[in-house]
């Protein structure tokens, strides 16, 4: 069997495949056989980090001081997605919430460090 990615830029690389370029690909092969991550894999990474931030916040927030941050605002999760290319393209709400969680974690970590001294 021939290696299918001998030239990732050739039309013949994926004979008989239809659809858009990059459908389902997380990494893209360069001509020198190195890889570039896709935006898709960067978003997966961001989602995993967001999950870890929220799990850490839940664990560290013993006084429930930041409990409201564990509830993701509706404007982030309730935006209608009718099709994979039709969604709210303004990331401001998500970025604001992510920043608030990050600041809360910084404050909790600083307080915990102060208590341990």
PELINLIN-V427185 format. One record per helix or strand of 3 or more residues. SS is the DSSP state (h for helix, s for strand). FROM is the first residue (numbers start at 1). LEN is the number of residues. If there is no record, write none. Layout:
ss=SS from=FROM len=LEN
ss=SS from=FROM len=LEN
This chain:
ss=h from=11 len=4
ss=s from=27 len=3
ss=s from=35 len=3
ss=h from=39 len=22
ss=h from=67 len=4
ss=h from=74 len=4
ss=h from=92 len=25
